[in-house]
């Protein structure tokens, strides 16, 4: 057995280090009042070699970095000593809790120990990932998401069976789209609107109970002949219900048309915010995201909800969605279904080039950087574009920092994990080096009298689709 003492890594180092999370067994020694170190057993993940870094979660909820000892292979166990959970500190006073001197992002252990009632309802089933090198002043999740200070990662929104079914339907829809257009999609990306009858079956508009039970599959606000449309609606309702239950400030800050609503909205492509607000009584008529959906009071991005399918060298150029909230859920697995790819983010109100590949193809960038990947990572002058936590460091495709920028990050996502972010955040679908990548995506804001008629149908059948909408 190999025994290692670990030192805490700073948040800056963690965000810049493309490490791999280890599978960790529970500690074999209980934490004591003196917070003595505890022994934990770590198993080497697949594709990781000796000398590669791993992220390890401690009983205290901290992330540490450990290097795989020499001579170990995939599946081999080794022991480490980690700090135990210390005794909880005294509860914070009201002045301390509201003083703004706490960190923006709290681990769950820190959150429980801090006893902040204002943030407690928004803790639990999501992970907040800060964007940018500096922490901004604290506020609600809705405020931080709205100003682009963070993105949210929510695991387990879609089951593996649902993801497989949606992927199968999307591949059939892609074939139908190619046959209809007579040419393959541009940029290696097919964009498939779920509400388009020629792709996913004709929807029959209807409304069920205004507030159906989240657990009931018998009550739906949309009746359809397409199972894929039903599944996408169930997925959306799960996300909306989670936001209403665990993150109510998303609705309050980004959607409810109260005072200052326009100033809290993302800017459009021309750099301006909405001039016409929603009806003032909408906040009372629709006090939740689910209510807004059920009452058809949402404006959607053109052609969404949609399923995007990326093939080799496929990408989605850097852009902003310009709507209050985007939900993105992968339907395929990194390292299993594709290499490269992933969703990349730029911190702040960034303006970057359209093509995240720069002047190189993903394959060329991969070949050029593979020989130097370890040196590039160590010097922090390269960035991985793979969303896979399983690909070994030596084979992660990298792009030069000069092209992607200093404040760029790529977020690892497993199948069925939802990613939520605001409309002012610059992001891109990074080039797929091989295989097939697919994501479900929906961007939406509160509907206003100025909302375009073809942007308010959501998963209902669209009255028309703009001829400029190429879907590819």
N, C-alpha and C positions, 0 to 999 in steps of 0.2 A: 504494500500500500504506500501511496505517496501522500505525505502530509504537507500542506501548504498554508502559510499565513497570507491572508488577503488584505489589501489596503483599499479603502473606499476610493473610487474614481470620481472625478468631478463630473457635473452634468455636461460640461462642454466636451470633455473627453469621451463620455459615453455617447453623445450624439454624433461625434465624428468617427467613432470606432465601429466599423461594420462587423461587430462580433455576433456570436451565435448563442442563443439561449440553451443552457444545458437542462437535461432532465434530472431533477434533484429529488432524492428520497427525503422523507421527513427526518428531522434531527433525531439522533439516537440518545441524546442527553438533554434532559429538560433544562430550561433556562432557570438560573438561580437568581436570588436577590442581588448578588454581586455581579451579575451579567457576565459570568465566565464564558469563555468560548465553547461552542458546541461543535460536535463532529457531524458532518453531513457527507453523504455519499453521492457522488456525481457520476453519471454515465456518459461516456463520450458519444455525442450524436453522430448520425450517419454523415459521411462526407467530411468529417473534421479530422485533421491530422495533428500529430504531436507538434506543439509549438503554437497552435492556433488559439486565439482568445475566446473565452466563453463568458456570457453573462450569467450570474448566479444570484437568485433571490434569497435573502437571508430571512430568518424568523422575524427580524425587526422590520421587514418590508423594504430593505434597501437592496440596490443592485450593486454587486461587486464584479470585478473582472479577475478571471483566473486563466492561466495558460495551461493547456493540456500537457502533462508531463511526457518526456521522451519515452518512446517504446510502447505507447498505448495506441490501440486501434478502436474502430467503431464498436460500441457495445461494452468496452472494458470499463469497469468501475474504478474510481479512486476516491480517497477521502480528503476532505478539506476541513479546516477549522475556521469557523465564522463567528462574528460577534453575536451573542445571544440578545434576546429582547430585553432591554433595560426596564427597570421599574418605571411605571408611568409617572410623569411629572404632575405637580398640582394643576388643577383646572385653571385655565386662563380667566382673568377678570374680564368684565364687559369692556373695559377700556382697552385691554390688550387685544381682545378679539376684534374690536372694530377699529383698531389703530392703523391698519394698513401696513404693519411691519412684519406680517407673516409671509412666507413664501407663496408664490402664485400657485404652484403645483404641490400638493401634499400627497405623500404616500397614504395608504389606507390606515396604517398604524398611526401616523402623525395626525391624520384627520380624526381618528377616534380619540386620541389623547388630547387633542386641542379642544374638543367639545364645542365646536362652532355650530350652533343650531341653525344659523342662516344657510350654511352650505350642506348640512347633513342630509336633507332630502335629495340633493343632487349627487350624492356619493354612492358608489356601489357597483352597478353593472356597466360601467364604462371606464375607459382610460383616457385621460386628457394628455395630449402630446403638445408641448409648447413649440411654437415656431419662432425662430430668431435667436440671437445670442444672448439677449437680455430679457429678464422677467419684467412684465409690465405691472402697473398697479393692480391690486386685486379687485375683483368684482364678481358678478354672477357668471355662470357658464355662458349664458346668453350674451352677456356683454363682451366677454373674452372672445367667444366665437365670432361675434359680429364684427369686431375690429381686427380680426385676423391674427389674434395672439396665440391661437391654438387650433387644433383639430381634435376630433373625438373618435376613438376606436371602440366599437361595441361588438364583442364576440358572440357567436352562436345565434345570430338573427335568422339565418337560413340553414336548414338541415342539409346534409349531404344528398339525400334523395331529392329534395326540392331543387337543389343546385343542378343535379344531373338532369332532371326533367326540363328545367329551363334552358340548360345548355343544348339539349337535344332539340328542343323546339326552335332555339335560335339558329342552330346549324341548318335546320330545314328551311327556316325563314330566309337565311342568307342565300341558300340555293335558289329559292324562289325569286329573290331580289336580283340575283345575277342573271337568271333566265329572263326576267322581265326587262332588264336594262340592256342585256346583251354584252355586258363587259364586267370585269371584276371590280371590286371596290377600290377606290384610290387610297394611297398611303397605307395599304395593307390593313385597312380598318373598315368593317361593315357596321353601320349604325342602323339598328332595327327598331323602329317605334312599335311598342307592344300593342298600341291601339289600332294599328293599321290592319284592316281586315284581310288584305291580300297576303299578309305575312303570318299573322297569328289567329286568324279566324274572325268572323264578323261579330262585333259586340252588339248586344241588344240592351238599350238604355233602360234602366229601371232603378227604383229606389226602394230599399227595404226600411227597416226600423231606423229612425234617425240616430239612435245611439245603440247599435247592437252590441252584445257582449263580445269582448275581445276573444273569448274562448269558444264562441259559437261559430261554427262553420255553416250553420243553416241560415243565418241572417246576414245578408250582404247588401251593400249599397250599389252593387253593380251586378246585373245578371248577364251572363255571357255564355256563348257556346264554346269558348276556348278555355281549356284548363289552364293554359299559361297565363292568360289575363287574370283569372281567379287567383292563381298562385302569386302573381306580382302584386295584386291588391292585398292579399293576406300579408305579404311581406311588408308592404308599405304601412299597413295598419299596425303591425307589430312595432315598427320603428316609431310611428307616431304615438302609440300608446306608451312606449318606453320613455319617449321624450316628455310626454305629459306627466307621467308618474315620477320619473327620476330626475328630470331636468326641466321643470316647469318654467324656468326663466327663458328658455328658448322661445316659447310662445309669447310670454310677457314682453320680452325685449324686441324680438325680430318680427312678430306677426300681429300682435294685438294693436289695433289702430288707436292707441292712446296718444297723449300729448308727446310730441317729438318723434312720432313714427317715421316721418320722412327722413329726418336726420339720421335715423338708425338703419336705414336701408342701404344696401350696396349701390355703388354708382354703376350706371350703364356704360356701354362702349364709348359714349360721347363724354363721359366724365361727370354726368349730372345725376342727381337723385330724383325719385318720383315727384312730379308736380301735383298730381291728383291723389289724395289719400283715399283709403276705403271709407265706406259709410261709418260715421262715428258710433252707431249702435252695434256694429259688428262684434266689438269686444264683449258685449253682453249676450248677443245672440249665439256667438260661437266662442265660448271661453276656453277652448282647447284646440290643439292641432287636429284631433280626430273630428271635432265639430266642424272645423273649416273644411276638411276633406269631404265629410258627409253632405255638407251644404253646397258643395261645388264652389267654394269661395277661395280657391287657390289658382294662381297663375303659374304655368309650367314653362320650362324651357322648351323651345321648338323641337318637336319630335320626341319628347319625353313624357312619361317614363320609357326607357329604351334599354336594349341589350346591345352592347358593343362587342364585336368579335375581332380580335387582332391575330394576324398570322405573321410569319417570319418577316422581320423588318417593319412590321406595322407599328404605328405610333399615333398619338393625338397631340398636336402641337400645343405649346404653352399658351394658356388662356385663362380668363376669369369667367365664372358662370353668371355673374351680375344678378343673381337671385338670392333670397335670404338664406336658403339652406340647400345643400346638396347631399344626397345619400348615395353612396357608391358601395356595391357589394360584389366581391369577386365570385365567379362561378367555377373557376378552374384553379388548380393548385400549382404554385411555383415549384420548380425542380421536377415535378411529376408530369405536368401538362405543358410547361413552357419554361424557357430560360430567358434571362433579361427581363424586360418589361417592368411593371410596377407603376405606382402613381407617385410622381415627384412633386414637391412643394417648394416654393420660394417664400422666404419670410418677408413680412411687411407688404407694402403696396408696390410690389416689384413689377417692372416692365421688362420682359425678356423677349428674345426672338421666338418666332413661330415654331421653328424646327428644333426640338431638343437634341437632335443628333449633330447639330452644327453642320460642318461641311463633310462629315464622315458618315459612313453607314455604321450601324450598330456592330455588324460583323467585323468591319475593319478596326473600329475602336477597340473591340474585344481582343482581336489578335494583337494589336499594337500594345495594349496595356497588360496583357496576361503575363508577359515575361517580367514585368516590373511591378506587379500588383502589390507585393508585400512592401517594397520600398515606397510606392506611391501612398499606400495606406499609412505607413509609419510617418511619412512626412506631411500627411494631411493635405496633399495637393491633388487628390483624386477623389471621386465620389462613386460609390457603387450604384448601379441602376437596377440591380436585381431586387425583386421583392421577396426573394426566397431566403428564409433563415437557415436553409439546409445546404445550400451550395457552398463548397469549400472556398476559402478566401482566394486561393490561387486561380480559380476559374470564374470569379465574379467579373462580369463586364464592367469596365469603368469608363467614365467620360472625363475629359480634362476640366478642371475647375474653371479655367478661362472661359469655357463655353457655358457652364451651368451656373457659375456664380458661387460666392463664398457662403451664402446663407441658403443653400439648397439641401434638401433632405428627401430621402425615399422611405416610404412607410411600409414595413412588412405587413402583409395581410394573408390570412388563411381563408380557405373557402368558407363562405357564410358569415364572415366578419364584416360588419358595416363600418364605413368611414363617413363621418359627418363633418362638414366644413362650410364656412361662409362664402358669400359671393364675391368678396373682394380679395380672395386668396388666389394668387397665380399658381397654377398647377399644370401638369402635363401627363399624358400616358406615354411612358418611356418606351423606346424601341424594343420590340421582342426579338431576341437573338435566335430563337427557334421554338417550334411547337405552336400551340394555340392558347391564347389568353382571352377570357371573356368576363365582362362585368355588367351588372345591372346598375343603372344610374337614373336618378330622378332629381331634378333641381326645381325648386318652387318658392314662391312668395305669396303674400296675401293678395288676392284679386282686388283690382281697383276698377273704377269706371273707364279708365284708359287702357285696360288690359286688352291686347289683340284677341279677337274672337276665336282664332285658331289656337290660342294658348291656354284656354280655360277648360278644355274637355278632359284632360288627364287620361285616365284609362277608358273613358268612353270613346266611342268611335269619333274620329275627328271629322268635322264638317268639310274640311278641305285641308290639304297639305301644300304649303308654299312650293311652287315649282323650283325655287332657288334652293330648297332644302335637299341637298344631294344624298344625305344619309351615309356618306362614305368618308 
